[in-house]
């Protein structure tokens, strides 16, 4: 359903039909803004948002019709559309006219100058016809310079008229806020712009100079200087001239001392010395910039000043025979300042140039003071103290929390529960020790030895464990590189020295004989021959009484 009457029906009440669902009855907006400009648009929809039924030309067709030249067949010709409007702030954006000018200022409270010439630059901004006056900043002029008149539209007369670029030219006077400025010249862009607008420029004029400033530029009059050095002349001559030296203070000889880097500044204007500390990142020191404040440093004091307490002595020229000067600071030499000996190893290019012109010293090479790493210290184990094994004691030197030395796991698994037993006698000059017998147990898994003495009744000697499991070092072996007893050292007739006691091997068990036969390569020919002789003697028949006596002496049970 539509809100318009149906075609063919009279526009009478009851013959028009309305859409009951329509709620919007506003007119469409035909005024909009694009890039800050108001633009009129043709409406495309009617009241309520209904599409208007008409042929609307596109923008391209409108431009083509606007630029198309009419063919004069009849009637009056139509005028061409006006050119596109470009506002002034777009056409003259960042276009500024610059004029060089000056004004004269009276100086009433001075005996050396009556007036002062101040040079300024006048800027004219074409986009909004505003002007500004800026005076270039001159170092140490003593005058507040910079922007004299901020950017604004300046009044030309009492009627409220403002200055326009048509009013500006070279060789004219303009008055701004009671000050008369003489325009003498302009830049190239200003000249081209004014000439393109049909303005005839006057010839340029020379910039007026300040008489007092020109007087100061003249060379000083030569005169005979007094005997004492003129400190004012020194201040003016050597102002802002500083000699810079790079030095180190080596304090490594003292406890917790170190080698630190400093920068020494020598001010030529008043012969003062300043020492700055060079801080590095994460050096752990407080960031104090100065080790010694700027001051004159005495080099040689008078004799009387030594008796006076220097902690309260105010140093003056009467107490000092000689002060530190620039000739005392030489690259490659040391000097003592406030009890610290500084070694100068380098300086900056200005200092080198000064020493070449002043003292004729041309050779000031940089000295390498980089830290040289000390030679690596050979790590040696301390001497063995005799407690425990050498491997266990060495672990205390390898780690803060010692760990157990690594063991040969394969050897322990292969030789697990394999023990070689030997019967030995103690070699001793004491008659009571001749009848004592000992059983040596050699554990193949750990290469340890234990000694057991069988108890004998009414012998007066308590038997039992003589030596617990431990590794026994061979005699004549070094403490740092000990050599332990092995299976090849045990054979019949061998002498075993255990911690100063000498034992002689007398007999072995059957397992030792089988082990030696299966591992004959580990044993010497002497050891194998002793075993063969022992087997022959054992196989030979022996008297019963003699066999019982040997068993009794060995503490074994005879069967």
C-alpha positions, 0 to 999 in steps of 0.5 A, spaced: 500 500 500 502 506 498 500 513 501 499 516 494 492 515 491 491 510 486 491 512 479 484 513 476 480 514 482 478 521 484 482 525 490 476 524 495 476 522 502 475 514 502 479 513 495 486 514 498 489 509 501 495 510 507 500 505 509 499 504 516 506 501 518 509 508 516 512 512 521 517 517 518 514 523 515 520 528 515 523 531 509 530 529 506 536 533 508 539 537 502 545 541 505 551 537 507 558 539 509 565 536 505 572 538 507 569 544 511 565 546 505 557 547 505 554 543 499 547 543 496 545 536 494 539 534 490 533 530 494 533 523 491 527 521 496 521 525 498 517 525 504 517 519 508 523 516 504 519 514 498 524 514 492 522 520 487 521 518 480 525 522 475 531 522 471 537 524 475 544 526 471 550 524 474 556 528 476 560 526 470 554 528 465 553 535 469 560 537 468 560 535 461 554 539 460 557 545 464 564 545 459 560 543 453 560 549 448 553 551 445 552 551 438 548 557 436 542 555 432 538 560 435 537 564 441 542 567 446 548 564 448 549 561 455 554 563 459 560 558 461 559 556 469 564 560 473 571 557 475 572 553 481 572 558 488 579 557 491 579 560 498 585 565 500 587 560 506 588 554 501 591 558 495 596 562 500 598 557 505 605 557 507 606 563 503 610 568 507 613 575 505 619 577 508 622 584 509 629 586 512 628 592 516 631 596 522 629 601 527 633 606 532 632 606 539 634 611 544 639 609 550 639 615 555 643 611 561 649 610 557 656 614 556 658 610 550 652 610 546 646 615 545 642 610 540 642 603 538 640 600 531 636 594 532 635 589 526 629 585 525 625 581 520 618 583 518 614 577 516 607 578 512 602 571 512 598 572 505 593 567 508 590 571 513 594 578 512 597 578 519 604 580 520 609 579 525 616 582 527 622 578 530 629 580 532 634 575 531 638 573 537 645 575 538 649 571 543 651 575 549 647 582 547 644 583 554 638 585 550 631 581 550 631 579 543 626 574 539 619 575 537 618 583 538 611 583 535 607 576 535 603 574 529 596 579 528 593 584 523 596 590 524 593 597 524 595 602 519 592 608 521 587 611 526 581 609 522 582 602 523 585 600 516 590 594 516 596 593 513 596 590 506 601 587 502 600 592 497 602 597 502 609 594 503 615 596 499 623 597 499 625 603 502 619 605 506 618 607 513 612 603 516 610 605 524 607 599 528 605 601 535 609 607 535 615 604 533 618 606 526 621 601 522 625 602 515 624 597 510 631 596 506 630 589 503 626 583 501 627 576 499 627 573 492 620 570 493 617 576 496 620 580 490 617 575 485 611 575 488 610 583 488 612 584 481 607 578 479 602 583 482 604 589 478 608 593 484 614 596 482 619 595 487 624 600 490 631 599 489 634 595 496 638 599 501 644 597 505 642 595 512 644 600 518 649 598 523 649 599 530 655 604 531 657 601 538 657 594 536 662 596 530 666 599 535 667 593 539 669 589 533 675 594 532 682 591 534 684 593 541 689 598 542 696 595 544 699 597 550 704 595 555 701 590 560 703 591 567 708 585 570 702 582 573 698 578 568 691 581 567 686 576 569 680 580 566 684 579 559 685 572 561 677 571 562 675 574 556 681 570 552 680 563 554 672 564 556 669 557 554 676 554 553 677 547 557 682 542 556 680 535 557 684 529 560 682 522 561 686 519 567 686 513 571 687 512 579 690 505 580 688 503 587 689 495 586 695 495 591 690 497 597 685 492 600 679 492 596 682 497 591 681 497 584 682 501 577 677 507 576 677 512 570 676 519 571 676 526 567 680 532 569 678 538 566 683 544 566 679 551 565 684 556 562 680 562 564 682 562 571 687 556 572 682 551 576 681 544 576 675 539 576 675 532 576 669 528 574 668 520 575 666 516 570 660 511 572 659 505 568 652 501 568 651 497 574 658 499 577 654 499 584 657 506 586 653 512 587 652 517 581 656 522 584 658 526 578 664 530 581 670 527 585 673 534 586 669 541 585 672 546 581 678 550 584 685 552 584 690 546 586 696 548 590 703 544 587 708 547 592 706 550 599 711 554 603 715 552 609 711 555 614 704 552 612 707 545 613 707 547 621 700 549 621 694 544 621 692 544 613 685 542 615 683 549 617 688 552 613 685 557 607 689 556 601 691 563 598 697 566 594 701 567 600 701 560 602 702 557 595 709 557 592 707 554 585 700 552 583 698 547 578 698 550 571 697 547 564 704 545 563 703 540 569 698 536 565 702 531 560 699 525 557 703 519 559 705 522 566 702 522 573 701 527 578 698 527 585 692 531 587 689 531 594 693 524 595 691 521 589 696 519 583 692 520 577 695 517 570 693 521 564 693 516 558 689 521 553 686 528 551 681 531 546 683 534 540 682 541 542 687 539 548 692 536 543 691 543 538 692 547 544 699 544 546 701 544 539 700 551 539 702 553 546 708 549 548 710 546 541 708 539 543 706 535 537 707 527 540 701 526 545 699 519 543 694 515 546 696 510 551 693 503 552 691 502 559 686 497 558 685 491 563 689 485 561 687 479 564 691 475 569 694 469 566 690 463 568 691 460 575 693 452 574 688 449 579 692 444 583 689 439 588 691 440 596 696 435 599 692 429 601 691 429 609 691 421 609 683 421 611 679 417 607 680 416 600 684 420 595 678 421 590 673 422 596 677 428 599 678 431 591 671 432 591 671 437 596 675 441 591 671 440 585 664 443 588 661 446 594 657 440 596 661 434 595 658 429 591 660 421 591 666 419 586 663 416 580 664 408 580 665 403 574 658 400 574 659 395 569 665 393 573 661 392 579 655 388 576 660 383 572 664 382 579 659 382 584 660 378 590 667 376 587 672 375 592 679 373 592 682 370 599 689 369 601 692 366 607 698 371 610 703 371 615 705 378 619 713 379 618 715 382 624 721 381 629 717 380 635 716 373 636 709 373 638 707 375 631 710 369 628 704 365 629 699 370 627 695 368 621 691 373 617 686 372 611 686 377 606 679 378 602 680 382 595 673 385 592 674 385 585 668 389 584 671 395 588 678 393 588 678 394 596 681 389 601 679 387 608 684 383 613 681 378 618 685 375 624 682 368 626 682 368 633 686 363 637 685 361 644 690 362 649 694 366 645 693 373 648 691 376 642 684 378 640 682 376 633 677 379 629 677 384 624 684 387 623 682 392 617 676 394 614 674 395 607 679 400 604 683 401 598 691 400 600 696 404 596 702 401 594 709 403 597 713 408 594 707 411 590 706 419 590 700 422 594 697 426 588 697 420 584 697 413 588 697 406 585 693 401 589 694 394 590 690 390 584 689 382 583 696 381 580 699 383 586 697 377 590 700 371 589 704 366 593 710 369 596 708 376 595 710 381 600 704 386 601 705 392 605 699 395 609 700 402 612 707 400 614 706 392 616 708 387 611 705 381 610 707 375 606 702 371 602 702 363 604 696 360 601 690 361 597 683 358 596 680 354 590 677 360 587 683 364 587 686 358 583 681 358 578 681 365 577 688 366 576 687 360 570 682 364 567 685 371 567 692 368 566 694 375 562 693 379 568 699 376 572 706 375 571 710 369 570 713 369 577 705 369 580 703 363 575 709 359 577 708 360 584 701 358 583 703 351 579 709 350 585 703 350 590 699 346 586 704 340 586 706 341 593 698 340 595 697 334 590 703 331 593 702 326 599 703 329 606 704 326 613 697 326 617 701 329 623 704 335 619 697 336 615 694 337 622 699 341 624 698 346 618 691 346 619 691 348 626 696 354 625 692 356 619 686 356 624 682 352 619 678 346 620 681 340 617 676 334 614 
